[in-house]
């Protein structure tokens, strides 16, 4: 009953200090309120997870200060979504970002079957809410603060809150284990309001929460791959790509209780070190080096300074000369990603190509193969601006194009970075194949802050892409590019207003030229022959000649859709396939916005 779809070949890497209490999916679906742990224990409904169980780890944002779902609004969304998943009424497929990168995974029939007899872990009913539970401590005898302060890099026991005060602390410290042994990770993010603060809680706000970030990072760092389901509504479930988590460390998230921050530090450190041990044993050097280079940043520690000998040893390089032949994460990328500014001149004088493009053999959803080292510096090491400026100082080409034809300017996270590159003759309007995406549009896709977009506009970045005769994806308006990740972009509306103030055309369509016009026609032919066979990516190419409003409707950014409608975008303009923006709408929240608009318009 509830057997795993696939059995792991090794014991869990992470440690557990408290039993993993889970609730049968069958019983979960019958709940009519959100019961706490003690209530379900008394009823005998909670069981201790066994290796044979198929388990779902549910991560969610609380809707109350002292209760996660005081009005029972969030849980019913998950109940309905699970029922539809089990019945095959909802087809959870990879999001468009994943499909564009070649991942066309679906939630399989076997996973649906296992889910129907599986078990659920959720903090409120899986973790004891009492301060002490003497009957359920696991491997906790003799635990002291020193047991929990085994930090190898730059931390002291005084930086941590002792987890021995309550049973809850032991369970919290076991989160990496709970995530690792689960078979599915669910981010429950329906659009609801916090009862006490009135704050809107959805995917965008979820990504700002420190605890939610921690749980997602535990999934990213887990030794075993698992489906990452984002549940936005009972009919809106997709397998997500976590590339947008690369620059969202848990310690920079928001916390209701500020004293939780050092606990996050400890738990994240455990997950990171377990991952590093596993990667070293597997000799997965690209991912090992990437993770080690990001260690301090992900924990909120200052960049670690290493001399050349320790640098080479820590990142497992035999010599500077032999490491030059590495196509993946080499010494230059390790220096860039770890913000080791002093190492860049050393590598430059040793003859390293500071403009190189990285071809890493990695298996992590937070890093794309084919970007330049300068792009990594601008997007992932922006907190230490000297990293990018040192690269350029030692002749890294500010106009280098990567595998996708993207330029460094499109990866900037600060206005100062834009200014630095332009001063070194970076071209704000250059584009190259295969995507032909200019820096302004790339910044809009990559959720750049408004200050970055404002600086590009100040330097005369072209808004009218059709006037500039751009090809491929670059022919799309920056307003359309903004719609791709508007559902997770905290700057989307501010950036959109900047673009409109700069006279961007709100109803300009993407004409799609060259290979992308061919893709559009081929996709339309495939859909015509097999209407149910096409992936979301194929369907997107059939509709890609839409307006910014149509793109926003298709990608499910409800706030951006509402913004464009308020700015008088025309919903009746048809794309090449004859569909209007509203006919492209995906997601319950977008449909609600459209219903409200049509009601007001009557």
C-alpha positions in Angstrom: 0.0 0.0 0.0 1.4 3.4 -1.0 4.6 1.8 -2.4 7.3 4.0 -3.9 7.2 4.3 -7.7 11.0 3.8 -7.7 13.1 2.6 -4.9 16.4 4.4 -4.1 19.6 2.4 -4.2 21.2 3.9 -1.1 20.3 5.0 2.3 19.4 8.7 2.9 22.3 11.1 3.1 20.5 13.5 5.4 19.9 12.7 9.1 16.6 12.6 10.9 16.2 13.6 14.6 12.5 13.1 14.7 10.2 10.6 13.1 8.6 11.6 9.8 4.9 11.5 10.6 2.7 11.3 7.5 -1.1 11.1 6.7 -2.6 8.8 4.2 -3.7 10.6 1.0 -7.0 8.8 1.4 -7.5 10.4 4.9 -6.1 13.7 3.8 -8.8 14.0 1.1 -11.5 13.5 3.7 -10.4 16.4 6.0 -12.9 19.2 6.5 -10.6 21.4 8.5 -6.8 21.7 9.1 -6.1 19.6 12.2 -2.9 19.9 14.2 -0.5 17.0 14.8 -1.8 16.1 18.3 -5.4 15.7 17.1 -4.5 13.3 14.3 -2.2 11.3 16.6 -5.1 10.8 19.1 -7.2 9.5 16.2 -4.5 7.2 15.1 -4.4 8.7 11.6 -0.7 9.5 11.5 1.8 6.9 10.8 5.6 6.9 10.8 7.0 7.0 7.3 8.6 3.7 6.1 10.9 3.3 3.1 8.2 1.6 1.2 5.8 4.6 1.4 5.3 6.9 -1.5 5.4 10.3 0.2 4.5 13.8 -0.8 6.2 16.8 0.9 3.9 19.8 0.9 5.4 23.3 1.3 3.1 26.3 1.8 2.8 29.8 3.1 0.7 30.2 6.2 -2.5 32.2 6.0 -2.7 33.1 9.7 -0.3 34.1 12.4 -1.0 31.1 14.6 -2.7 28.7 12.2 -1.7 27.8 8.6 -5.2 27.7 7.2 -7.7 29.3 9.7 -10.6 29.6 7.3 -9.9 26.3 5.5 -9.3 27.9 2.1 -5.9 26.6 1.2 -6.3 22.9 1.9 -9.4 22.3 -0.3 -7.4 23.6 -3.3 -4.8 20.8 -2.7 -7.5 18.2 -2.1 -9.2 19.0 -5.4 -5.9 19.2 -7.2 -4.8 15.7 -5.9 -8.2 14.2 -6.8 -7.8 15.5 -10.4 -4.2 14.3 -10.6 -5.1 10.8 -9.4 -8.0 10.6 -11.8 -6.0 11.9 -14.7 -8.2 14.9 -15.2 -5.2 17.2 -14.7 -2.2 16.7 -16.9 0.8 18.0 -14.9 3.5 18.7 -17.4 6.7 20.6 -17.4 6.4 24.4 -17.5 7.4 26.2 -20.6 10.8 27.2 -19.3 11.6 23.5 -18.8 10.3 22.5 -22.1 12.3 25.1 -23.9 15.4 23.6 -22.3 14.4 20.1 -23.4 12.5 18.8 -20.4 9.1 17.5 -21.5 8.3 15.4 -18.4 4.8 14.6 -17.4 3.4 13.3 -14.1 3.3 9.6 -15.0 0.6 7.1 -14.8 2.6 5.1 -12.2 3.1 8.2 -10.1 -0.7 8.8 -10.2 -1.3 5.3 -9.0 1.3 5.6 -6.3 -0.2 8.9 -5.2 -3.6 7.4 -4.7 -2.3 5.1 -2.0 0.5 7.4 -0.8 1.1 9.6 2.2 1.4 13.3 2.8 3.8 15.3 5.0 2.7 18.8 5.9 4.2 20.9 8.8 1.1 21.6 10.8 0.0 18.0 11.2 3.3 16.2 10.7 5.3 18.2 13.3 4.2 18.2 17.0 2.9 21.6 18.0 3.6 21.0 21.7 6.9 22.4 22.9 8.0 18.9 24.1 6.9 15.4 23.1 9.0 12.9 25.1 7.4 10.0 23.2 8.6 10.8 19.8 12.3 11.7 19.8 14.4 9.8 17.3 18.2 9.5 17.7 18.1 12.5 19.9 19.6 11.1 23.1 22.6 13.1 24.1 22.0 15.8 21.5 23.7 19.1 22.5 24.4 22.3 20.7 27.8 21.1 19.6 26.0 18.2 17.7 24.3 20.9 15.6 27.2 23.2 15.0 29.3 21.0 12.8 29.8 23.8 10.3 32.9 23.5 8.3 33.1 27.0 6.9 33.0 30.3 8.8 30.4 29.6 11.4 30.4 29.3 15.1 28.0 27.7 17.6 27.1 31.2 18.9 25.6 32.0 15.6 22.9 29.3 16.0 19.8 29.1 18.1 20.0 25.8 20.1 17.6 23.3 18.6 17.5 21.3 21.9 14.9 23.6 23.5 11.8 22.0 21.9 10.8 18.9 20.0 9.8 21.2 17.1 13.4 22.2 16.7 14.5 18.6 16.2 11.8 18.1 13.6 12.7 21.4 11.8 16.4 20.3 11.7 15.2 17.1 10.0 13.6 18.9 7.0 16.4 18.0 4.6 15.8 14.3 5.5 12.0 14.7 5.0 12.4 16.3 1.6 15.1 13.8 0.5 13.0 10.7 1.2 9.8 12.1 -0.3 8.9 11.2 -3.8 7.1 14.4 -4.8 7.6 18.0 -3.7 4.5 20.2 -3.8 4.5 24.0 -3.5 0.9 24.9 -2.6 0.4 28.5 -3.8 -3.2 29.4 -4.5 -4.1 33.1 -4.7 -5.5 33.8 -1.2 -5.1 36.5 1.5 -3.5 36.3 4.9 -6.3 36.5 7.5 -4.4 38.8 9.9 -2.3 41.0 7.6 -4.5 41.0 4.5 -1.4 40.3 2.4 -1.9 38.5 -0.9 -0.4 35.1 -0.7 0.5 33.4 -4.0 3.5 32.0 -5.9 5.2 35.4 -5.9 4.9 36.0 -2.2 5.7 32.3 -1.5 9.1 32.9 -3.1 9.9 35.7 -0.7 9.4 33.6 2.4 12.5 32.3 4.1 11.0 29.0 5.2 9.5 28.3 1.8 12.9 29.0 0.2 14.6 26.7 2.6 12.2 23.8 1.7 12.7 24.4 -2.0 16.4 24.5 -1.7 16.3 21.2 0.2 14.5 19.8 -2.8 17.1 21.2 -5.2 19.9 19.8 -3.0 18.3 16.5 -2.5 20.4 13.6 -3.8 17.4 12.1 -5.5 15.4 13.8 -8.3 11.7 14.2 -7.7 8.8 15.9 -9.4 8.4 19.5 -8.2 4.7 20.3 -8.5 3.4 23.9 -8.3 -0.2 24.0 -7.3 -1.7 27.4 -8.1 -5.3 26.2 -8.2 -7.3 23.0 -8.3 -7.0 22.9 -12.1 -3.6 24.6 -12.3 -0.8 22.2 -11.6 2.6 22.1 -13.4 6.0 20.6 -13.0 8.2 23.6 -12.4 11.7 24.5 -13.4 13.6 26.0 -10.4 15.9 28.2 -12.4 14.4 31.3 -10.7 15.7 30.0 -7.4 19.4 30.4 -8.3 19.6 33.9 -6.7 17.1 33.5 -3.9 19.0 32.2 -0.8 16.8 31.3 2.2 18.5 33.7 4.6 17.5 36.7 2.5 13.8 35.7 2.6 11.2 37.2 4.9 10.6 35.8 8.4 7.6 36.4 10.8 9.9 35.5 13.7 13.4 37.0 13.1 15.0 34.4 15.5 14.2 31.8 12.8 17.0 33.1 10.6 19.8 31.3 12.4 17.8 28.1 12.4 17.6 28.5 8.6 21.3 29.0 8.6 21.8 25.7 10.4 19.4 23.6 8.4 20.6 25.0 5.0 24.1 24.3 6.0 23.2 20.6 6.7 21.6 20.3 3.3 24.5 21.9 1.5 27.2 19.7 3.2 25.2 16.5 2.6 24.9 17.4 -1.1 28.7 18.2 -1.3 29.6 14.9 0.3 27.4 13.0 -2.1 28.7 14.9 -5.2 32.3 14.3 -4.1 31.7 10.6 -3.7 30.0 10.5 -7.2 32.9 12.6 -8.7 30.2 14.9 -10.2 32.8 17.7 -10.4 30.8 20.3 -12.3 27.9 20.3 -9.8 30.2 19.9 -6.9 32.2 23.0 -7.8 29.1 25.0 -8.5 27.6 24.1 -5.1 30.9 24.7 -3.2 31.4 28.0 -4.9 27.8 29.1 -3.8 28.2 27.8 -0.3 28.9 31.1 1.5 26.3 33.0 -0.5 23.6 30.5 0.2 24.3 30.7 3.9 24.8 34.4 4.1 28.5 34.3 4.9 31.1 36.6 3.5 33.0 35.3 0.4 35.8 33.0 1.5 39.3 34.1 0.6 41.6 31.2 -0.5 45.2 31.2 -1.5 45.9 29.5 -4.8 46.9 26.2 -3.2 43.7 25.9 -1.1 41.6 27.1 -4.0 42.9 24.4 -6.3 42.6 21.7 -3.6 39.1 22.7 -2.5 37.7 22.7 -6.0 39.6 19.6 -7.0 41.8 21.0 -9.8 45.2 19.3 -10.4 46.9 22.4 -11.8 46.1 25.7 -13.5 47.5 24.4 -16.8 45.5 21.2 -16.9 42.3 22.9 -15.7 42.3 25.1 -18.9 41.0 22.2 -20.9 37.9 21.8 -18.7 34.8 22.7 -20.7 32.5 22.8 -17.6 32.9 24.6 -14.3 36.6 25.4 -14.2 38.8 27.7 -12.0 37.4 30.9 -13.6 33.8 29.9 -12.9 34.7 28.9 -9.3 36.3 32.2 -8.7 33.3 34.1 -10.2 30.6 32.1 -8.5 32.4 32.3 -5.1 33.0 36.0 -5.6 36.8 35.4 -5.1 37.8 38.7 -6.7 41.6 38.3 -6.0 41.7 35.1 -7.9 40.6 36.6 -11.2 43.9 38.5 -11.9 45.8 35.3 -11.1 43.8 33.4 -13.7 44.1 36.2 -16.2 47.9 36.2 -15.9 47.9 32.4 -16.2 46.3 32.8 -19.7 42.7 31.9 -18.9 40.1 33.0 -21.4 37.9 35.4 -19.4 35.3 35.5 -22.2 34.7 31.8 -22.4 31.3 30.1 -22.5 30.7 27.3 -20.0 29.5 23.8 -21.2 28.9 22.2 -17.8 27.6 18.7 -17.4 25.3 19.4 -14.6 22.0 18.1 -13.2 20.6 21.0 -11.3 17.7 23.2 -12.2 19.4 26.4 -11.2 22.1 26.7 -13.9 21.8 26.8 -17.6 24.5 25.3 -19.8 26.0 27.6 -22.4 26.2 30.9 -20.6 29.4 33.0 -20.4 31.4 33.5 -17.2 30.7 37.2 -17.4 26.9 36.4 -17.4 27.4 34.3 -14.2 29.2 37.3 -12.6 26.5 39.7 -13.5 23.5 37.6 -12.5 24.7 35.4 -9.6 27.6 37.4 -8.1 26.1 40.9 -8.4 26.4 41.3 -4.6 30.1 41.7 -5.2 30.3 44.0 -8.2 34.0 43.8 -8.3 33.8 40.3 -9.8 32.3 41.5 -13.1 34.4 44.7 -13.2 37.6 42.7 -12.7 36.6 40.4 -15.6 36.1 43.3 -17.9 39.3 45.0 -16.6 41.2 42.0 -17.7 39.7 42.0 -21.2 36.6 39.9 -20.9 34.5 40.9 -23.9 31.4 42.9 -22.8 29.7 41.9 -26.1 30.4 38.2 -25.9 27.4 36.0 -27.0 26.6 32.7 -25.4 25.2 29.5 -26.8 21.7 31.1 -27.0 23.0 34.4 -28.5 22.5 36.3 -25.2 24.7 39.2 -24.2 26.0 40.1 -20.8 23.9 43.2 -20.5 20.8 41.0 -20.4 22.0 39.4 -17.1 22.5 42.6 -15.1 20.9 42.9 -11.7 22.0 46.5 -10.9 22.1 49.8 -12.8 25.7 50.1 -11.9 26.5 46.9 -13.8 24.8 48.3 -16.9 26.7 51.5 -16.6 30.0 49.7 -16.2 29.5 47.5 -19.3 28.3 50.4 -21.4 31.4 52.4 -20.4 33.4 49.5 -21.8 31.5 49.6 -25.1 28.8 47.1 -24.5 26.1 47.5 -27.2 22.6 47.9 -25.6 20.9 46.9 -28.9 23.0 44.1 -30.2 21.3 40.7 -30.7 22.6 37.4 -32.1 21.3 34.0 -33.0 19.7 31.7 -32.4 17.3 33.6 -30.1 18.2 37.2 -31.4 17.1 38.5 -28.0 18.4 42.0 -27.2 19.5 42.9 -23.7 16.3 44.8 -22.8 14.1 41.9 -23.6 16.4 39.4 -21.9 16.3 41.6 -18.7 12.5 41.5 -18.9 12.4 37.7 -19.2 15.0 37.3 -16.4 13.0 39.4 -13.9 15.6 42.3 -13.7 14.8 45.1 -11.2 13.3 48.3 -12.6 16.5 50.2 -12.1 18.3 48.0 -14.6 15.6 48.5 -17.2 15.6 52.3 -16.5 19.3 52.4 -17.1 19.1 50.5 -20.4 16.4 52.9 -21.5 18.6 55.8 -20.5 21.2 54.4 -22.8 18.7 54.3 -25.7 17.8 50.6 -25.6 15.4 50.0 -28.5 11.8 49.5 -27.5 10.3 49.2 -31.0 11.7 45.8 -31.9 9.9 45.8 -35.3 11.4 49.1 -36.2 14.8 47.6 -35.4 14.0 44.7 -37.7 15.0 42.2 -35.0 14.5 38.5 -35.8 13.5 35.4 -33.9 12.3 35.7 -30.4 13.9 39.2 -30.4 11.1 40.4 -32.6 8.8 40.2 -29.6 8.2 43.4 -27.7 9.9 43.9 -24.3 6.3 44.1 -22.9 5.7 40.6 -24.3 9.0 39.3 -23.0 7.9 40.6 -19.5 4.9 38.3 -19.7 6.9 35.0 -19.7 7.7 35.0 -16.0 5.4 37.8 -14.8 3.8 35.3 -12.3 7.1 35.1 -10.3 8.6 38.5 -11.2 8.3 41.0 -8.2 9.3 43.9 -10.5 6.9 43.1 -13.5 4.4 45.9 -13.0 7.0 48.6 -12.2 9.0 47.6 -15.3 5.9 47.5 -17.4 5.1 51.1 -16.4 8.6 52.2 -17.3 8.2 50.6 -20.8 4.8 52.3 -21.3 6.2 55.6 -20.2 9.0 55.2 -22.7 6.3 54.8 -25.4 6.3 51.0 -25.8 3.4 49.9 -28.0 1.0 48.0 -25.8 -0.7 46.2 -28.7 2.3 45.4 -30.9 2.4 41.8 -32.1 5.4 39.5 -32.4 5.7 38.8 -36.2 8.2 36.0 -35.7 10.8 35.8 -38.5 13.1 33.3 -39.9 13.4 30.0 -38.0 10.8 31.0 -35.5 8.2 31.7 -38.2 9.0 28.2 -39.5 8.5 26.8 -36.0 5.2 28.5 -35.8 4.0 27.0 -39.0 5.3 23.5 -38.1 3.7 23.7 -34.7 0.3 24.7 -36.2 0.6 21.8 -38.6 1.3 19.3 -35.7 -1.7 20.6 -33.7 -3.9 20.3 -36.7 -2.9 16.7 -37.3 -2.9 15.7 -33.6 -4.8 18.2 -31.5 -4.1 16.5 -28.2 -0.5 15.5 -28.8 1.3 18.8 -28.7 3.2 20.0 -25.6 2.7 23.4 -24.1 5.8 24.5 -25.9 4.4 23.4 -29.2 1.2 25.1 -28.5 3.0 28.3 -27.5 4.8 28.4 -30.9 1.4 28.1 -32.6 0.2 31.2 -30.7 3.5 33.2 -30.4 2.3 36.0 -32.8 0.1 37.3 -30.0 0.2 40.8 -28.3 1.8 41.3 -24.9 -1.6 40.7 -23.4 -1.9 37.4 -25.2 1.5 36.3 -24.0 0.6 37.3 -20.4 -2.7 35.4 -20.7 -0.9 32.3 -22.0 1.8 32.2 -19.3 -0.7 32.8 -16.4 0.5 36.1 -15.0 -2.8 37.3 -13.6 -1.5 40.6 -12.1 0.2 41.5 -15.3 -2.9 40.7 -17.3 -4.9 43.0 -15.1 -2.3 45.7 -15.4 -2.4 45.6 -19.2 -6.1 45.6 -19.3 -6.2 48.7 -17.0 -3.7 50.3 -19.4 -6.2 49.7 -22.2 -4.6 46.8 -24.0 -6.9 45.6 -26.8 -8.1 42.0 -26.0 -9.7 41.6 -29.4 -6.5 41.6 -31.5 -6.0 38.2 -33.2 -2.8 36.5 -33.7 -1.8 34.7 -36.9 -3.9 31.7 -35.9 -6.9 33.8 -35.4 -7.1 33.7 -31.6 -7.6 36.7 -29.3 -5.7 37.2 -26.1 -8.5 35.9 -23.9 -8.7 32.7 -26.0 -5.1 32.0 -25.0 -5.7 32.3 -21.3 -4.3 29.6 -18.9 -4.9 29.3 -15.2 -7.8 30.0 -12.8 -6.4 33.3 -11.6 -6.1 34.7 -15.2 -9.7 33.5 -16.0 -10.9 35.3 -12.9 -9.3 38.6 -14.0 -10.9 38.2 -17.5 -14.3 37.5 -16.0 -14.1 40.6 -13.8 -13.0 42.7 -16.9 -15.8 41.4 -19.0 -18.4 42.0 -16.2 -17.3 45.6 -15.9 -17.2 46.1 -19.6 -20.8 45.0 -20.1 
